[in-house]
Amino acid sequence: MKHKNIDEIKKLESLPKIIKLFSDQEIKNISELYNSLPVTVHNQKQNIIKKRWLQNYSKSLDTMYISKLKEVLGEFKMDNFKSEKGEDFFGLFHESFSPLKLHVDSGFEEKDIIFKQVVTPLSPIGETVIFKNRWYGKSTSFTIDADELKFKPGPGQNERSREHLGTEEFDKTIYKKYLTHIDINNLKGLKVELVYQWKVGETLIMDRSHIHCSSSKIVNKKLGLTTFTKKK
């Protein structure tokens, strides 16, 4: 699948940016919300716990969060899956014990005009590696493993692909510092745009077309909140 509105998507793109979006108290309230929410997924293979931000669990926090996002994004629509009642989830909390590998969160609907993803660290340990390279197909995990490439995704699951690859060898210094959890041959042709070192109180805003991953640096675990948006 390729997005049908790639030109419209590209018009909305920009460099990643880091901003102070929430107050210390608001970060504390979001963290407390995470602790109270039920577990959505405990993925043993990825070693990650995921919880969806359910609407109306804390109405005042819902209102604050949407208001703050609109301050920096303008008008947008959520793209985080929906509840059984058809309500948008406001985001996905991810408590990771192992670093996430190379992927893109570009959505699952070819007509959507994907917009920004907003990552708010809730723990000080963690790094996100964002590449200059972009992807305009469905949400995809990138791999050169022959068995992984045979995977047939179900609804809401990432495709598998090696079509991100180029010919130029990946920078070995950057690899040793940040990306030893990934086969270096799976990084051919990729160039780093930004290595964001997580800091509680900051928020990372990036395009959903950016290929990215965690760095290999995790001490015990990292916890963050990600919200995916689209224009229509």
Contacts in CASP RR format, 6 or more apart in sequence:
PFRMAT RR
TARGET T0000
AUTHOR 0000-0000-0000
METHOD contacts of the structure
MODEL  1
MKHKNIDEIKKLESLPKIIKLFSDQEIKNISELYNSLPVTVHNQKQNIIK
KRWLQNYSKSLDTMYISKLKEVLGEFKMDNFKSEKGEDFFGLFHESFSPL
KLHVDSGFEEKDIIFKQVVTPLSPIGETVIFKNRWYGKSTSFTIDADELK
FKPGPGQNERSREHLGTEEFDKTIYKKYLTHIDINNLKGLKVELVYQWKV
GETLIMDRSHIHCSSSKIVNKKLGLTTFTKKK
1 110 0 8 1.000
1 137 0 8 1.000
1 138 0 8 1.000
1 159 0 8 1.000
2 110 0 8 1.000
2 136 0 8 1.000
2 137 0 8 1.000
3 9 0 8 1.000
3 106 0 8 1.000
3 110 0 8 1.000
3 111 0 8 1.000
3 112 0 8 1.000
3 113 0 8 1.000
3 114 0 8 1.000
3 136 0 8 1.000
3 137 0 8 1.000
4 110 0 8 1.000
4 111 0 8 1.000
5 111 0 8 1.000
5 112 0 8 1.000
5 113 0 8 1.000
6 136 0 8 1.000
8 113 0 8 1.000
8 231 0 8 1.000
9 113 0 8 1.000
9 114 0 8 1.000
9 136 0 8 1.000
9 209 0 8 1.000
12 113 0 8 1.000
12 115 0 8 1.000
12 207 0 8 1.000
12 231 0 8 1.000
13 134 0 8 1.000
13 207 0 8 1.000
13 209 0 8 1.000
14 207 0 8 1.000
15 193 0 8 1.000
15 194 0 8 1.000
16 130 0 8 1.000
16 193 0 8 1.000
16 194 0 8 1.000
16 196 0 8 1.000
16 204 0 8 1.000
16 205 0 8 1.000
16 206 0 8 1.000
16 207 0 8 1.000
16 210 0 8 1.000
17 204 0 8 1.000
17 205 0 8 1.000
17 206 0 8 1.000
18 196 0 8 1.000
18 202 0 8 1.000
18 203 0 8 1.000
18 204 0 8 1.000
18 205 0 8 1.000
19 72 0 8 1.000
19 202 0 8 1.000
19 203 0 8 1.000
19 205 0 8 1.000
20 201 0 8 1.000
20 202 0 8 1.000
20 203 0 8 1.000
21 68 0 8 1.000
21 69 0 8 1.000
21 71 0 8 1.000
21 72 0 8 1.000
21 120 0 8 1.000
21 201 0 8 1.000
21 202 0 8 1.000
21 203 0 8 1.000
22 30 0 8 1.000
22 68 0 8 1.000
22 120 0 8 1.000
22 201 0 8 1.000
22 203 0 8 1.000
24 201 0 8 1.000
26 64 0 8 1.000
26 68 0 8 1.000
27 120 0 8 1.000
27 122 0 8 1.000
27 200 0 8 1.000
27 201 0 8 1.000
29 58 0 8 1.000
29 61 0 8 1.000
29 64 0 8 1.000
30 61 0 8 1.000
30 65 0 8 1.000
30 120 0 8 1.000
30 122 0 8 1.000
30 225 0 8 1.000
31 122 0 8 1.000
31 223 0 8 1.000
33 53 0 8 1.000
33 57 0 8 1.000
33 58 0 8 1.000
33 61 0 8 1.000
34 51 0 8 1.000
34 93 0 8 1.000
34 122 0 8 1.000
34 223 0 8 1.000
34 225 0 8 1.000
36 57 0 8 1.000
37 51 0 8 1.000
37 52 0 8 1.000
37 53 0 8 1.000
37 54 0 8 1.000
37 57 0 8 1.000
37 93 0 8 1.000
38 51 0 8 1.000
39 49 0 8 1.000
39 50 0 8 1.000
39 51 0 8 1.000
40 50 0 8 1.000
40 51 0 8 1.000
40 52 0 8 1.000
40 92 0 8 1.000
41 48 0 8 1.000
41 49 0 8 1.000
41 50 0 8 1.000
42 48 0 8 1.000
42 49 0 8 1.000
42 50 0 8 1.000
43 49 0 8 1.000
43 50 0 8 1.000
46 96 0 8 1.000
46 98 0 8 1.000
46 100 0 8 1.000
47 96 0 8 1.000
47 97 0 8 1.000
47 98 0 8 1.000
48 94 0 8 1.000
48 95 0 8 1.000
48 96 0 8 1.000
48 97 0 8 1.000
48 98 0 8 1.000
48 100 0 8 1.000
49 94 0 8 1.000
49 95 0 8 1.000
50 92 0 8 1.000
50 93 0 8 1.000
50 94 0 8 1.000
50 95 0 8 1.000
51 92 0 8 1.000
51 93 0 8 1.000
51 95 0 8 1.000
52 80 0 8 1.000
52 81 0 8 1.000
52 89 0 8 1.000
52 91 0 8 1.000
52 92 0 8 1.000
52 93 0 8 1.000
53 65 0 8 1.000
53 80 0 8 1.000
53 89 0 8 1.000
53 90 0 8 1.000
53 91 0 8 1.000
53 92 0 8 1.000
53 93 0 8 1.000
53 225 0 8 1.000
53 227 0 8 1.000
54 83 0 8 1.000
54 89 0 8 1.000
54 90 0 8 1.000
55 62 0 8 1.000
55 83 0 8 1.000
55 87 0 8 1.000
55 88 0 8 1.000
55 89 0 8 1.000
55 90 0 8 1.000
56 62 0 8 1.000
56 87 0 8 1.000
62 90 0 8 1.000
65 90 0 8 1.000
66 90 0 8 1.000
69 76 0 8 1.000
69 118 0 8 1.000
69 227 0 8 1.000
69 229 0 8 1.000
70 76 0 8 1.000
72 205 0 8 1.000
73 115 0 8 1.000
73 116 0 8 1.000
73 118 0 8 1.000
73 205 0 8 1.000
73 229 0 8 1.000
75 231 0 8 1.000
76 115 0 8 1.000
76 116 0 8 1.000
76 229 0 8 1.000
76 230 0 8 1.000
76 231 0 8 1.000
77 88 0 8 1.000
77 229 0 8 1.000
77 230 0 8 1.000
77 231 0 8 1.000
77 232 0 8 1.000
78 88 0 8 1.000
78 89 0 8 1.000
78 90 0 8 1.000
78 91 0 8 1.000
78 227 0 8 1.000
78 228 0 8 1.000
78 229 0 8 1.000
78 230 0 8 1.000
79 107 0 8 1.000
79 112 0 8 1.000
79 114 0 8 1.000
79 228 0 8 1.000
79 229 0 8 1.000
79 230 0 8 1.000
80 88 0 8 1.000
80 89 0 8 1.000
80 90 0 8 1.000
80 91 0 8 1.000
80 92 0 8 1.000
80 227 0 8 1.000
80 228 0 8 1.000
81 89 0 8 1.000
81 156 0 8 1.000
82 88 0 8 1.000
82 89 0 8 1.000
83 89 0 8 1.000
90 227 0 8 1.000
91 225 0 8 1.000
91 226 0 8 1.000
91 227 0 8 1.000
91 228 0 8 1.000
92 225 0 8 1.000
92 226 0 8 1.000
92 227 0 8 1.000
92 228 0 8 1.000
93 122 0 8 1.000
93 223 0 8 1.000
93 224 0 8 1.000
93 225 0 8 1.000
94 223 0 8 1.000
94 224 0 8 1.000
94 225 0 8 1.000
94 226 0 8 1.000
95 221 0 8 1.000
95 222 0 8 1.000
95 223 0 8 1.000
95 224 0 8 1.000
96 214 0 8 1.000
96 218 0 8 1.000
96 221 0 8 1.000
96 222 0 8 1.000
96 223 0 8 1.000
97 218 0 8 1.000
97 220 0 8 1.000
97 221 0 8 1.000
98 181 0 8 1.000
98 218 0 8 1.000
99 181 0 8 1.000
99 213 0 8 1.000
99 214 0 8 1.000
99 215 0 8 1.000
99 216 0 8 1.000
99 217 0 8 1.000
99 218 0 8 1.000
100 213 0 8 1.000
100 214 0 8 1.000
101 141 0 8 1.000
101 142 0 8 1.000
101 143 0 8 1.000
101 181 0 8 1.000
101 182 0 8 1.000
101 213 0 8 1.000
101 214 0 8 1.000
102 141 0 8 1.000
102 142 0 8 1.000
102 143 0 8 1.000
102 164 0 8 1.000
102 182 0 8 1.000
102 186 0 8 1.000
102 187 0 8 1.000
102 211 0 8 1.000
102 212 0 8 1.000
102 213 0 8 1.000
103 139 0 8 1.000
103 140 0 8 1.000
103 141 0 8 1.000
103 142 0 8 1.000
103 158 0 8 1.000
103 211 0 8 1.000
103 212 0 8 1.000
103 213 0 8 1.000
104 134 0 8 1.000
104 135 0 8 1.000
104 137 0 8 1.000
104 139 0 8 1.000
104 140 0 8 1.000
104 142 0 8 1.000
104 208 0 8 1.000
104 209 0 8 1.000
104 210 0 8 1.000
104 211 0 8 1.000
104 212 0 8 1.000
105 117 0 8 1.000
105 139 0 8 1.000
105 208 0 8 1.000
105 226 0 8 1.000
105 228 0 8 1.000
106 114 0 8 1.000
106 135 0 8 1.000
106 136 0 8 1.000
106 137 0 8 1.000
106 138 0 8 1.000
106 139 0 8 1.000
106 140 0 8 1.000
106 208 0 8 1.000
106 209 0 8 1.000
107 114 0 8 1.000
107 138 0 8 1.000
107 139 0 8 1.000
107 208 0 8 1.000
107 228 0 8 1.000
108 138 0 8 1.000
108 139 0 8 1.000
108 155 0 8 1.000
108 156 0 8 1.000
110 138 0 8 1.000
112 230 0 8 1.000
112 232 0 8 1.000
113 230 0 8 1.000
113 231 0 8 1.000
113 232 0 8 1.000
114 207 0 8 1.000
114 208 0 8 1.000
114 209 0 8 1.000
114 228 0 8 1.000
114 229 0 8 1.000
114 230 0 8 1.000
114 231 0 8 1.000
115 207 0 8 1.000
115 208 0 8 1.000
115 229 0 8 1.000
115 230 0 8 1.000
115 231 0 8 1.000
116 205 0 8 1.000
116 206 0 8 1.000
116 207 0 8 1.000
116 208 0 8 1.000
116 229 0 8 1.000
117 205 0 8 1.000
117 206 0 8 1.000
117 207 0 8 1.000
117 208 0 8 1.000
117 226 0 8 1.000
117 227 0 8 1.000
117 228 0 8 1.000
117 229 0 8 1.000
118 203 0 8 1.000
118 204 0 8 1.000
118 205 0 8 1.000
118 226 0 8 1.000
118 227 0 8 1.000
118 229 0 8 1.000
119 128 0 8 1.000
119 203 0 8 1.000
119 204 0 8 1.000
119 205 0 8 1.000
119 206 0 8 1.000
119 224 0 8 1.000
119 225 0 8 1.000
119 226 0 8 1.000
120 201 0 8 1.000
120 202 0 8 1.000
120 203 0 8 1.000
120 204 0 8 1.000
120 224 0 8 1.000
120 225 0 8 1.000
120 226 0 8 1.000
121 198 0 8 1.000
121 199 0 8 1.000
121 200 0 8 1.000
121 201 0 8 1.000
121 202 0 8 1.000
121 204 0 8 1.000
121 222 0 8 1.000
121 223 0 8 1.000
121 224 0 8 1.000
122 200 0 8 1.000
122 223 0 8 1.000
122 224 0 8 1.000
122 225 0 8 1.000
123 198 0 8 1.000
123 200 0 8 1.000
123 221 0 8 1.000
123 222 0 8 1.000
123 223 0 8 1.000
123 224 0 8 1.000
124 198 0 8 1.000
124 199 0 8 1.000
124 200 0 8 1.000
125 198 0 8 1.000
125 217 0 8 1.000
125 218 0 8 1.000
125 219 0 8 1.000
125 220 0 8 1.000
125 221 0 8 1.000
125 222 0 8 1.000
126 197 0 8 1.000
126 198 0 8 1.000
126 214 0 8 1.000
126 215 0 8 1.000
126 217 0 8 1.000
126 218 0 8 1.000
126 222 0 8 1.000
127 178 0 8 1.000
127 195 0 8 1.000
127 196 0 8 1.000
127 197 0 8 1.000
127 198 0 8 1.000
127 214 0 8 1.000
127 215 0 8 1.000
127 217 0 8 1.000
128 195 0 8 1.000
128 196 0 8 1.000
128 198 0 8 1.000
128 204 0 8 1.000
128 212 0 8 1.000
128 213 0 8 1.000
128 214 0 8 1.000
128 215 0 8 1.000
129 178 0 8 1.000
129 179 0 8 1.000
129 192 0 8 1.000
129 194 0 8 1.000
129 195 0 8 1.000
129 196 0 8 1.000
129 212 0 8 1.000
129 213 0 8 1.000
129 214 0 8 1.000
129 215 0 8 1.000
130 192 0 8 1.000
130 193 0 8 1.000
130 194 0 8 1.000
130 195 0 8 1.000
130 196 0 8 1.000
130 206 0 8 1.000
130 210 0 8 1.000
130 211 0 8 1.000
130 212 0 8 1.000
131 190 0 8 1.000
131 191 0 8 1.000
131 192 0 8 1.000
131 193 0 8 1.000
131 210 0 8 1.000
131 211 0 8 1.000
131 212 0 8 1.000
132 190 0 8 1.000
132 191 0 8 1.000
132 192 0 8 1.000
132 193 0 8 1.000
133 164 0 8 1.000
133 189 0 8 1.000
133 190 0 8 1.000
133 191 0 8 1.000
133 210 0 8 1.000
133 211 0 8 1.000
134 207 0 8 1.000
134 209 0 8 1.000
134 210 0 8 1.000
134 211 0 8 1.000
135 164 0 8 1.000
135 209 0 8 1.000
135 211 0 8 1.000
136 209 0 8 1.000
137 159 0 8 1.000
138 158 0 8 1.000
138 159 0 8 1.000
139 156 0 8 1.000
139 158 0 8 1.000
139 159 0 8 1.000
140 158 0 8 1.000
140 159 0 8 1.000
140 160 0 8 1.000
140 161 0 8 1.000
140 164 0 8 1.000
141 148 0 8 1.000
141 158 0 8 1.000
141 159 0 8 1.000
141 160 0 8 1.000
141 161 0 8 1.000
142 160 0 8 1.000
142 161 0 8 1.000
142 162 0 8 1.000
142 164 0 8 1.000
142 186 0 8 1.000
142 211 0 8 1.000
143 149 0 8 1.000
143 160 0 8 1.000
143 161 0 8 1.000
143 162 0 8 1.000
143 186 0 8 1.000
144 162 0 8 1.000
144 165 0 8 1.000
144 183 0 8 1.000
144 185 0 8 1.000
144 186 0 8 1.000
145 183 0 8 1.000
148 160 0 8 1.000
149 160 0 8 1.000
149 161 0 8 1.000
149 162 0 8 1.000
150 160 0 8 1.000
151 160 0 8 1.000
153 159 0 8 1.000
153 160 0 8 1.000
162 186 0 8 1.000
164 190 0 8 1.000
164 211 0 8 1.000
165 186 0 8 1.000
165 188 0 8 1.000
165 189 0 8 1.000
166 188 0 8 1.000
166 189 0 8 1.000
166 190 0 8 1.000
167 188 0 8 1.000
167 189 0 8 1.000
168 188 0 8 1.000
168 189 0 8 1.000
169 188 0 8 1.000
169 189 0 8 1.000
170 179 0 8 1.000
170 184 0 8 1.000
170 187 0 8 1.000
170 188 0 8 1.000
170 189 0 8 1.000
170 190 0 8 1.000
171 192 0 8 1.000
172 184 0 8 1.000
174 192 0 8 1.000
175 184 0 8 1.000
175 187 0 8 1.000
178 195 0 8 1.000
178 215 0 8 1.000
178 216 0 8 1.000
178 217 0 8 1.000
179 187 0 8 1.000
179 213 0 8 1.000
179 215 0 8 1.000
179 216 0 8 1.000
180 216 0 8 1.000
181 214 0 8 1.000
181 216 0 8 1.000
182 213 0 8 1.000
182 216 0 8 1.000
190 211 0 8 1.000
193 210 0 8 1.000
195 215 0 8 1.000
196 204 0 8 1.000
198 222 0 8 1.000
206 212 0 8 1.000
208 228 0 8 1.000
208 229 0 8 1.000
208 230 0 8 1.000
214 222 0 8 1.000
END
